[in-house]
Amino acid sequence: MKTSRLGLITVVVLGILALTAFWGGSPAVPVDSSIDEILPESGSIKTLSSTWYCAVGGLGESAPSSHQLLLANPSEEVVAVRITAYNAQGPVGEAKIITAVPKQVTTVDVNAVFGASELSVMAEFDSGALAVQHRITTSTSADSVPCSTTSSEKWFFPAQTSVLGSSALLVLFNPFSADAGVDITAAVVDGLRSPKEWAGVVVPAGTTRVIDLGQYVQRRDQFSVAVRLRNGSLIAESAQSFDIAAAGDVPPERGLRLQLGVPEARAGWTFAGGFKGTGVKEQVVVYNPGRQIASVIVQVTPYGGASDPPEPFELSVPAKRFLILDLSAEQRIPDTGFHAIRVESSAKTPVVVARTTQLFGPPAVDADPAVGTRPNETLGVAIATGTPVYARRWTVPGVRTGPDQQPMILVHNPTAGIVTIAIEALAGEAQPINIATDLEVGAGDSIFVPLAVPELAGAADVALTFTASDSVAVEQLLTFATQNDLSFGSAVPVVGPR
């Protein structure tokens, strides 16, 4: 995909004085003491109940796939999980009760349990401690993301694609008792698209509806989508699949990107990790759903370089439009190691941000493991919308370990002091497996924690619990060796009792 087709982007280097005046004006809000439902969130063991919604159930009948729920239970109690499945006609069969075993991940094959495919699911249980992730897998692609813990009257998707060889499905999931009416708008390079078929879309109560975005926004390298409800409430998630051969100087692109919609624009977003270099294309897409121009700063800080980061980028994003910052083409960002990304705008002009990652070759042969090396996958795609919040406790609901997998955790410390972290793995043992204790993260700096460790060599799906001495941002980087694909996005923050 050539960014020349995506509109002009003016990137201006800010001076130190301008940076000082603007930077830090809209810090992320810790969720330890306040609730922020913009991200999926897990409660403490004292929380009485919880409901999780997993909208995408597959990639369409032409692309057979499996759909798994990963129920991470960090508590010491057995938890009964009531799972209800839905399709376009309504609930599928009776709700099923699944037992979530203590101190481990319980994996549920949705297609097998309900005898059908392409199902959205709702998971309900009388505990706040559990976290739920779902995983879609085909023979050549896979992705795994946390499900939603909230419904909303609007959803935003910053980065969608409809080029030849790709598909973009928007899944609208309404498990509630009232019908929902939806208007959908796409922002493209040269304006807005609102086909009449996208006006007043009805999603009946207790059903799910799939919209093929590529039928109406065709052959676009990039577009952003806004879903706004006229009435009712629902959950929106997208599934983008790629199978594009190399052509000239355009590399191949293959894989799956799942993205839960973002229910609200914000003035600050943090990505704990990121990487570029050989065989990688990394971009930041900033979508402005508001009515005024948004002035945006993007600060990229290499791991270990918090004391002297590269100068930030400045973007001016028109109302109801998007801009792309191609980090792969920016020489000021090192090609080795990892980096954190912080995106900020004025509180009056909040934005929605996505980071996209594409692999099209192996990592450099001379990569230094000490500074961090991205996974060995030679193909694959991933998308994430970052976190607008920081927290002291996080959960990673489902990490696939075992031979040839290279999962890792990436942690960013936004504070002015050293933060210590501890990570434990829940793999069905009587006691959690210690992964890290008193691991230090410098002020404003970040670290990566590989999970391909001997302690987890015999495990399959494991959950991770994460505690820190102060609020941080945490991302999960997962690999799927069989499919030659990856998943890269936020972990689940843990909040106190509601």
Secondary structure as the mmCIF struct_conf table of DSSP 4:
data_model
#
loop_
_struct_conf.conf_type_id
_struct_conf.id
_struct_conf.beg_label_comp_id
_struct_conf.beg_label_asym_id
_struct_conf.beg_label_seq_id
_struct_conf.end_label_comp_id
_struct_conf.end_label_asym_id
_struct_conf.end_label_seq_id
HELX_RH_3T_P HELX_RH_3T_P1 THR A 3 LEU A 6
STRN STRN1 VAL A 12 VAL A 13
HELX_LH_PP_P HELX_LH_PP_P1 LEU A 14 GLY A 15
HELX_RH_AL_P HELX_RH_AL_P1 ILE A 16 PHE A 22
TURN_TY1_P TURN_TY1_P1 TRP A 23 GLY A 24
BEND BEND1 GLY A 25 SER A 26
HELX_LH_PP_P HELX_LH_PP_P2 PRO A 27 ALA A 28
STRN STRN2 VAL A 29 PRO A 30
BEND BEND2 VAL A 31 SER A 34
TURN_TY1_P TURN_TY1_P2 GLU A 37 ILE A 38
BEND BEND3 LEU A 39 LEU A 39
STRN STRN3 SER A 42 SER A 42
TURN_TY1_P TURN_TY1_P3 ILE A 45 LYS A 46
STRN STRN4 SER A 50 CYS A 54
BEND BEND4 LEU A 59 LEU A 59
TURN_TY1_P TURN_TY1_P4 GLU A 61 SER A 62
BEND BEND5 ALA A 63 ALA A 63
STRN STRN5 SER A 66 ASN A 73
BEND BEND6 SER A 75 GLU A 77
STRN STRN6 VAL A 79 ASN A 87
TURN_TY1_P TURN_TY1_P5 ALA A 88 GLN A 89
STRN STRN7 GLY A 90 PRO A 91
BEND BEND7 GLY A 93 GLU A 94
STRN STRN8 LYS A 96 ALA A 100
TURN_TY1_P TURN_TY1_P6 PRO A 102 LYS A 103
STRN STRN9 GLN A 104 ASP A 109
HELX_RH_AL_P HELX_RH_AL_P2 VAL A 110 PHE A 114
TURN_TY1_P TURN_TY1_P7 GLY A 115 GLY A 115
BEND BEND8 SER A 117 GLU A 118
STRN STRN10 SER A 120 PHE A 125
BEND BEND9 ASP A 126 ASP A 126
BEND BEND10 GLY A 128 ALA A 129
STRN STRN11 ALA A 131 THR A 137
BEND BEND11 SER A 139 THR A 140
STRN STRN12 ALA A 142 PRO A 146
STRN STRN13 SER A 148 SER A 148
BEND BEND12 THR A 149 THR A 149
STRN STRN14 SER A 152 SER A 152
BEND BEND13 GLU A 153 GLU A 153
STRN STRN15 LYS A 154 GLN A 160
TURN_TY1_P TURN_TY1_P8 LEU A 164 GLY A 165
STRN STRN16 SER A 166 ASN A 174
BEND BEND14 PHE A 176 ALA A 178
STRN STRN17 ALA A 180 VAL A 188
TURN_TY1_P TURN_TY1_P9 VAL A 189 ASP A 190
STRN STRN18 GLY A 191 ARG A 193
HELX_RH_3T_P HELX_RH_3T_P2 LYS A 196 TRP A 198
BEND BEND15 ALA A 199 GLY A 200
STRN STRN19 VAL A 201 VAL A 203
TURN_TY1_P TURN_TY1_P10 ALA A 205 GLY A 206
STRN STRN20 THR A 207 ASP A 212
HELX_RH_3T_P HELX_RH_3T_P3 LEU A 213 GLN A 215
TURN_TY1_P TURN_TY1_P11 TYR A 216 TYR A 216
BEND BEND16 VAL A 217 VAL A 217
BEND BEND17 ARG A 219 ARG A 219
BEND BEND18 ASP A 221 ASP A 221
STRN STRN21 PHE A 223 ASN A 231
BEND BEND19 GLY A 232 GLY A 232
STRN STRN22 LEU A 234 LEU A 234
STRN STRN23 ILE A 235 ILE A 244
STRN STRN24 ALA A 247 ALA A 247
TURN_TY1_P TURN_TY1_P12 GLY A 248 ASP A 249
STRN STRN25 VAL A 250 VAL A 250
HELX_LH_PP_P HELX_LH_PP_P3 PRO A 251 PRO A 252
STRN STRN26 GLU A 253 LEU A 260
HELX_LH_PP_P HELX_LH_PP_P4 GLY A 261 GLY A 261
STRN STRN27 VAL A 262 VAL A 262
BEND BEND20 PRO A 263 GLU A 264
STRN STRN28 ARG A 266 ARG A 266
BEND BEND21 ALA A 267 ALA A 267
STRN STRN29 GLY A 268 PHE A 271
BEND BEND22 ALA A 272 ALA A 272
BEND BEND23 GLY A 277 GLY A 277
TURN_TY1_P TURN_TY1_P13 THR A 278 GLY A 279
STRN STRN30 VAL A 280 ASN A 288
BEND BEND24 GLY A 290 GLN A 292
STRN STRN31 ALA A 294 PRO A 302
TURN_TY1_P TURN_TY1_P14 TYR A 303 GLY A 304
TURN_TY1_P TURN_TY1_P15 ALA A 306 SER A 307
BEND BEND25 ASP A 308 ASP A 308
HELX_LH_PP_P HELX_LH_PP_P5 PRO A 309 PRO A 312
STRN STRN32 PHE A 313 VAL A 317
HELX_LH_PP_P HELX_LH_PP_P6 PRO A 318 PRO A 318
TURN_TY1_P TURN_TY1_P16 ALA A 319 LYS A 320
STRN STRN33 ARG A 321 ASP A 326
HELX_RH_3T_P HELX_RH_3T_P4 LEU A 327 ALA A 329
TURN_TY1_P TURN_TY1_P17 GLN A 331 ARG A 332
BEND BEND26 ILE A 333 ILE A 333
BEND BEND27 ASP A 335 GLY A 337
STRN STRN34 HIS A 339 SER A 345
TURN_TY1_P TURN_TY1_P18 ALA A 347 LYS A 348
BEND BEND28 THR A 349 THR A 349
STRN STRN35 VAL A 351 VAL A 351
STRN STRN36 VAL A 352 LEU A 359
BEND BEND29 GLY A 361 GLY A 361
HELX_LH_PP_P HELX_LH_PP_P7 PRO A 362 ALA A 364
TURN_TY1_P TURN_TY1_P19 VAL A 365 ASP A 366
HELX_RH_3T_P HELX_RH_3T_P5 PRO A 369 VAL A 371
BEND BEND30 THR A 378 LEU A 379
STRN STRN37 GLY A 380 ALA A 384
STRN STRN38 THR A 387 THR A 387
BEND BEND31 PRO A 388 PRO A 388
STRN STRN39 VAL A 389 ARG A 400
BEND BEND32 GLY A 402 GLY A 402
TURN_TY1_P TURN_TY1_P20 PRO A 403 ASP A 404
STRN STRN40 MET A 408 HIS A 412
BEND BEND33 THR A 415 GLY A 417
STRN STRN41 VAL A 419 LEU A 426
BEND BEND34 ALA A 427 GLN A 431
HELX_LH_PP_P HELX_LH_PP_P8 PRO A 432 PRO A 432
STRN STRN42 ILE A 433 VAL A 441
TURN_TY1_P TURN_TY1_P21 ALA A 443 GLY A 444
STRN STRN43 SER A 446 PRO A 450
HELX_RH_3T_P HELX_RH_3T_P6 PRO A 454 LEU A 456
TURN_TY1_P TURN_TY1_P22 ALA A 457 GLY A 458
BEND BEND35 ALA A 460 ALA A 460
STRN STRN44 ASP A 461 PHE A 480
TURN_TY1_P TURN_TY1_P23 ALA A 481 ASN A 484
STRN STRN45 ASP A 485 SER A 490
STRN STRN46 VAL A 492 PRO A 493
STRN STRN47 VAL A 494 VAL A 494
#
